[in-house]
Amino acid sequence: MTTRRIFLGYSSSFAAGLGLVQRAAAQSFPSRPIEFIVPYPAGGSADVLARMVGQHMSQRWGQPVVILNRPGAGTVIGTGQAAKAIADGQTILFISNSFVINAKLRKNLPYEGLKAFQPVALMVTSPQVIAVHPSSVHRTLKAWLDAARASPATMSIGTLGPATTQHIAAELLQRAADVKLIYVPYTGGGLAVNAGLGAHVDAVLANYSEMSVHLEAGKLRPLAVTTARRLDRLPTVPTVAECGYPGYEAVAWFGVAAPVGTPPAVVSQLAEEIALVIGDPDSMKKFEMQGLQPAFLGPSAFASHIALQYERYARVIDDAAIKPE
């Protein structure tokens, strides 16, 4: 069974399965504190976002939403814990691109990959930026890539990695531009940015939130954003597609999933609450401060998004022979 059929099959059941038992489950939900497992350390963008959503749910439902940070093994530890939870909606999981990457890359997961969970909602995306040191002679992404093509495997790009969203974004860039770059992985996005600040790499690809301060200070020169459209905060910086590489898009995304078997009515209720917080004007301001963009998708659309992401990442991972850390 293909990944697309796995999720589209779920989407069909979501639309057709609202029976009396499911309605009863929704009416009694939540019946106790909700555990929101975040497979990342406290203090990062994922943790901040989860706490914003959790606080909203708690205020609306009168039940605590307990954030459980369970980092480790590239998010596998926390995801594995969530997969073992009772499928009643009282335990939910924060997911991102790594959820899809791990399903492709890791053969011995302690859960059944994508099949272990039901998509609830996509919340936000995190745009990425390709930037160079101000001393670089290259003023545009095309000029930088043209120079890299003229001298294969001499220009370096630093990212978080390996086998991360940023690593795959860099691989996608190489394929879009038909160039061979020297990939330099770092254990954190901030470390990759520091390498760019010190001109230790020829370019850096990282989340906007990780380099925004340095861009504003002129310590890094942005060449392009990896999103489908320009960022409001960087209106003069073109997208990669605008630079001559149509169809290129690579963003980090953050969403919520529930253990497989969670009643569709409960999944719907969770998604509705997430939609309210994502659409709230005050929340949008907070997202902007974190360098995040609202991008809500409900269960069915999010399922399709995940399926497409898996297919896209699988091709890149196979072509580039990317291995897990």
C-alpha positions in Angstrom: 0.0 0.0 0.0 1.4 3.4 -1.0 1.8 6.2 1.5 -0.8 8.2 -0.5 -3.4 5.5 -0.2 -2.7 5.1 3.5 -3.6 8.8 4.1 -6.3 9.1 1.6 -7.9 6.0 3.0 -7.9 7.7 6.4 -9.4 10.8 4.8 -12.4 8.8 3.4 -13.0 7.2 6.8 -12.9 10.6 8.4 -15.7 11.8 6.2 -17.9 8.7 6.5 -17.3 7.6 10.1 -19.2 10.0 12.3 -21.5 7.4 14.0 -23.2 7.5 17.4 -20.2 6.1 19.2 -17.9 8.7 17.7 -20.3 11.5 18.6 -20.4 10.3 22.2 -16.6 10.3 22.3 -16.5 13.8 21.1 -19.2 15.0 23.6 -17.1 13.6 26.5 -13.8 14.9 25.1 -11.6 16.0 26.8 -12.4 14.0 30.0 -9.0 14.6 31.6 -5.8 16.6 31.1 -4.4 16.3 27.5 -0.8 15.2 27.0 0.8 17.1 24.1 4.1 15.3 23.3 6.7 17.5 21.7 9.7 15.5 20.5 12.0 18.6 20.7 13.8 20.3 23.6 12.1 23.0 25.6 12.6 26.6 24.5 12.8 26.1 20.7 10.2 27.2 18.1 8.4 23.9 18.3 8.0 24.1 22.1 6.8 27.8 22.0 4.2 26.9 19.3 3.0 23.9 21.2 2.6 25.9 24.4 0.6 28.6 22.6 -1.8 26.0 21.2 -2.0 24.2 24.5 -2.8 27.3 26.4 -5.6 28.1 24.0 -7.1 24.6 24.3 -6.9 24.6 28.1 -8.7 28.0 28.3 -11.4 26.8 25.9 -12.0 23.3 27.4 -11.2 23.8 31.1 -8.7 21.0 31.1 -5.0 21.3 31.4 -2.9 20.7 28.3 0.4 19.3 29.6 3.4 19.8 27.3 5.8 16.9 27.5 9.1 17.5 25.9 10.6 14.2 24.8 13.6 15.0 22.5 16.1 12.5 21.2 16.9 10.2 18.3 15.8 12.7 15.7 12.3 12.9 17.2 11.9 9.1 17.3 11.8 8.9 21.1 8.8 11.2 21.6 7.0 9.9 18.5 7.4 6.4 19.7 5.9 7.3 23.1 2.9 8.9 21.4 2.3 5.9 19.2 1.8 3.7 22.4 -0.8 6.0 23.9 -4.5 5.2 24.0 -6.2 6.4 20.8 -8.8 8.7 22.4 -7.4 12.1 21.6 -6.1 12.7 25.1 -2.6 12.3 23.8 -1.5 14.2 20.7 1.9 14.6 19.0 3.7 17.6 17.6 5.1 16.6 14.2 7.2 18.3 11.5 9.2 17.3 8.4 11.2 14.8 10.4 8.1 12.7 10.9 8.1 12.1 7.2 11.9 11.9 6.8 12.2 9.2 9.5 9.4 7.1 8.0 11.5 6.9 4.8 15.0 6.8 6.3 14.8 4.7 9.4 14.0 1.0 9.0 13.7 0.0 12.6 11.3 2.6 14.1 9.5 1.6 17.3 6.2 2.4 15.6 4.7 1.8 12.1 5.9 5.0 10.5 3.2 7.1 9.0 0.6 4.4 9.6 0.9 4.8 13.3 -0.8 8.2 13.3 -3.7 10.1 12.0 -3.1 13.7 10.8 -5.0 16.3 12.7 -3.9 19.7 11.4 -1.0 21.6 9.8 -0.4 24.7 11.9 2.4 26.9 10.5 5.4 26.8 8.2 8.9 28.1 8.9 10.5 29.8 5.9 14.2 29.3 5.2 16.7 31.7 3.7 19.9 31.2 1.7 22.4 33.8 2.6 26.1 34.7 2.2 28.7 36.7 4.1 28.6 40.4 3.2 32.1 40.1 1.8 31.0 37.6 -0.8 31.3 38.8 -4.4 28.0 37.2 -5.3 25.0 39.5 -5.1 22.4 37.1 -6.4 21.5 33.4 -6.0 21.9 32.9 -9.7 25.4 34.4 -9.7 26.4 32.2 -6.8 25.0 29.0 -8.4 26.6 29.9 -11.7 30.0 30.2 -10.0 29.4 26.8 -8.3 28.5 25.2 -11.6 31.6 26.6 -13.2 33.8 25.0 -10.5 32.0 21.8 -9.4 32.4 20.8 -5.7 34.3 23.9 -4.7 31.5 26.0 -3.2 30.1 25.0 0.2 26.7 25.3 1.8 26.2 24.9 5.5 22.9 23.6 7.1 21.5 21.7 10.0 22.0 18.1 9.2 22.4 15.4 8.1 19.0 14.0 7.1 17.1 17.1 8.1 14.7 19.5 6.4 17.5 21.9 5.7 19.8 19.2 4.3 17.1 18.0 1.9 16.4 21.7 1.0 20.0 22.0 0.0 19.9 18.8 -2.0 16.8 20.0 -3.8 18.6 23.2 -4.6 21.5 21.3 -6.2 19.1 19.3 -8.4 17.1 22.4 -9.4 20.2 24.2 -10.4 22.2 21.2 -11.7 25.2 22.0 -9.5 27.4 20.1 -7.1 28.0 21.8 -3.8 30.1 20.8 -0.8 27.5 20.0 1.9 28.7 21.0 5.4 26.3 19.7 8.2 26.1 21.2 11.7 24.4 19.9 14.8 22.2 23.0 15.1 20.8 25.6 12.8 22.4 28.3 15.0 25.8 26.7 14.4 25.3 26.7 10.7 24.4 30.4 10.9 27.5 31.1 12.9 29.6 29.4 10.2 28.0 31.8 7.7 28.8 34.8 9.9 32.4 33.7 10.1 32.6 33.0 6.3 33.6 29.5 7.1 31.1 28.3 4.4 30.3 30.0 1.1 26.6 30.1 1.9 24.2 29.1 4.6 20.7 27.7 4.4 18.7 28.0 7.7 15.4 29.0 9.2 14.6 32.7 8.9 14.0 32.8 12.6 17.6 31.7 13.2 19.2 34.4 11.0 16.7 37.3 11.1 18.7 39.4 13.6 21.9 39.0 11.5 20.1 39.8 8.3 18.7 43.0 9.8 22.2 43.9 11.1 23.7 43.4 7.7 26.0 40.6 9.0 24.5 38.2 6.4 23.3 39.0 2.9 20.1 37.2 1.9 20.1 35.8 -1.7 16.8 34.0 -1.7 13.9 32.6 0.3 12.9 28.9 -0.1 9.1 29.7 0.1 6.7 29.8 -2.8 6.2 33.5 -2.3 8.3 36.3 -0.9 8.3 37.0 2.8 6.6 40.1 4.2 9.6 40.7 6.3 12.0 40.4 3.4 10.0 41.9 0.5 13.0 42.7 -1.7 14.5 39.2 -1.4 13.3 36.9 -4.3 12.2 33.3 -4.0 14.4 30.6 -5.4 11.8 30.0 -8.1 12.0 33.7 -9.1 15.8 33.3 -9.4 15.3 31.0 -12.3 14.5 27.6 -10.7 10.7 27.2 -11.1 8.9 24.9 -8.9 11.4 25.0 -6.1 10.0 25.2 -2.6 11.4 23.9 0.7 9.9 24.9 4.1 9.8 23.5 7.5 6.3 22.8 8.7 4.7 22.0 12.0 1.5 20.2 12.7 -0.4 17.8 15.1 -1.1 14.1 14.8 -3.0 11.6 17.0 -2.5 7.9 17.4 -4.2 5.8 14.8 -7.7 4.8 15.8 -8.5 8.1 17.4 -12.3 8.7 16.8 -12.8 11.0 13.7 -15.1 13.2 15.7 -12.4 13.8 18.2 -9.8 14.5 15.5 -12.3 17.0 14.0 -12.7 18.7 17.3 -9.0 19.0 17.8 -8.6 20.4 14.4 -11.3 23.0 14.9 -9.6 24.2 18.1 -6.2 24.4 16.3 -7.9 26.4 13.5 -9.2 28.9 16.0 -5.8 29.6 17.6 -4.0 29.7 14.2 -6.5 32.3 12.9 -6.4 34.5 16.0 -4.9 37.9 15.4 -2.8 37.9 18.6 -1.5 34.5 17.7 -0.5 35.7 14.3 1.6 38.4 15.8 3.3 35.9 18.0 4.0 33.6 15.1 5.6 36.5 13.2 7.9 37.2 16.1 9.0 33.5 15.9 9.5 33.7 12.1 6.5 31.4 11.5 3.7 31.7 8.9 0.1 30.5 9.6 -0.7 27.6 7.2 -3.7 25.8 8.6 -4.9 22.6 6.9 -7.5 20.3 8.4 -7.2 16.5 8.7 -7.9 15.5 5.1 -5.8 18.2 3.4 -3.0 17.7 5.9 -3.1 13.9 5.1 -2.6 14.8 1.4 0.2 17.2 2.3 2.0 14.5 4.3 1.6 12.0 1.5 3.1 14.4 -1.1 5.9 15.3 1.2 6.8 11.7 1.7 6.9 11.1 -2.1 9.0 14.1 -2.7 11.5 13.4 0.2 11.8 9.8 -0.8 13.0 10.7 -4.3 15.6 13.1 -2.9 16.8 10.7 -0.2 17.2 7.9 -2.7 18.9 10.1 -5.4 21.3 11.6 -2.9 21.9 8.4 -0.9 21.1 10.3 2.3 21.6 8.1 5.4 20.3 8.6 9.0 22.6 10.1 11.5 
